[in-house]
Amino acid sequence: MTRFIFITGGVVSSLGKGIASAALGTLLQARGYKVRLRKLDPYLNVDPGTMSPTQHGEVFVTDDGAETDLDLGHYERFTGVSSRQSDNVTSGRIYSTVIAKERHGDYLGGTVQVIPHVTDEIKDFIRADLHGEDFCLCEIGGTVGDIESLPFLEAIRQLRNEEGTENCLFIHVTLLPFMKSAGELKTKPTQHSVKELLSVGIQPEILLCRAERSIPENERKKIALFCNVKLECVIEALDVETIYNVPVKYHEQGFDEEVVKYFKLPTEPKPNLKPWMDIVKRIREPEGEVTIAIVGKYTSLLDSYKSLSEALTHGGTANNVKVNLKWLDSQVFETPDAMHHLEGVDGILVPGGFGERGTEGKIKAAQFARENKIPYFGICFGMQLAVIEAARNLGGVPKATSSEFGPSDHAVIGLMTEWTKGDQLEVRKSNGDLGGTMRLGAYPCKLAKGTKVYEIYGTELIHERHRHRYEVNITYRPQFEKAGLVFAGMSPDGQLPEIVERRDHPWFIGVQFHPELKSKPLDPHPLFKSFIAAAVQKSRLV
Ligand code: GLN
């Protein structure tokens, strides 16, 4: 039987609820339990796929092709459990399902309402697709008190009545702001936030209190008294220097212990957190450092590249070095004499992206890396632009471009209208909807023997996650080969180039997929490990 844990947030947004949920999942897992983590988002987009990365942060893609909230990335990185489509839902999806059912006549004769129809749909989502998990942790997006979250709060209130109090736990994450003038942490916003929850019938059992300094005993007592929770259940959650220290820190505060006690489960044996301690030690005590330039478009909100920066950190810990990230807006390279920004870096990475703005700058960065033998990692768009660069400057296609930027007779990157997934034919129309119409999710890729990637992965068949509309146009193969590009990875049917690399360069790899989505602190992705190793090598040469 699956027990449910609901995590809500109060006072302000950006409290780190996602990390808190992921850390609790990790702790329960380290106690031997099977966990699943889910995110319920109150916004009206059907999924975050159509939102701007600079507004909402990265879109995390699952193996089964769902475009989801970036918190699912944290869940996977911490617990190693691959997320599924059924682990992220939004109000938009819930409402569109309810409305589709109404049109279909499923509620015939009834008035369709938030309670019970919308709340029923939310409860169905929470209970769906569970397979013997001991715990299902559901994080409710947004902040308690938002209009949009109300149906979700009402649904989890009902669900607790249906499943039984002993099988459901409410955890509320709050903030204790520090008032300099008073010289103390303030508990009032937490009290108000809990009151807000109580007004919708939810009494949280555990409060995870984020604070920048230690919470004095007196304040903890005050919170316990006013918020009607046990003193031991007022958990101090201080800021930490690396997110990978969160499980250990929360454990020290008794977080997981209170959770298992609530469910009347044994508190012994304690979880083994040694692997996490090791990671933290490696992050704290690196033996050297390298600097990687990331040339992208969404550098104003670093959450847009969350998985990427985490994967680079993992590549660093695997090599015992600190990875300094130098974020560069690609548009700077469209001005003269801008190349000095790239001088002295140990590696250049061009990440995924959409649209023409800033692309010429990324192309220049790829050229600079190629000519100066600086390790280059092109991810998705970063691969496509490196291919355009090679075709233009070496392959005899001076006008090479992508059909993403408008119709052209020189589209070395083009729109594929049909491809196969397993034994199914997928079809894409050039004028179709933009939402959910990309090549999404895990696809197999066959690596060519004798290539660098074959050596890096150490296997012939890999599976990586995709999220893109355009593909390298294989009909230009002779020109690409003339430009020195090696097709190191192809889709098994031989139609879609998935990896290109250069033989005349110490480390120049472009991948059509997003390897950063699968990298984990306890299991760094081989490409990131190898890229940072190449950067270390480069840094020693100078
Ligand atoms: N814009 C490119 C495409 O749609 C690349 C997408 C990406 O980098 N994720 O194919």
Residues whose N, C-alpha, C, O or C-beta is under 5 A from the ligand:
A	BS01	LIG	G352 G353 F354 G355 I379 C380 F381 R467 H468 R469 Y470
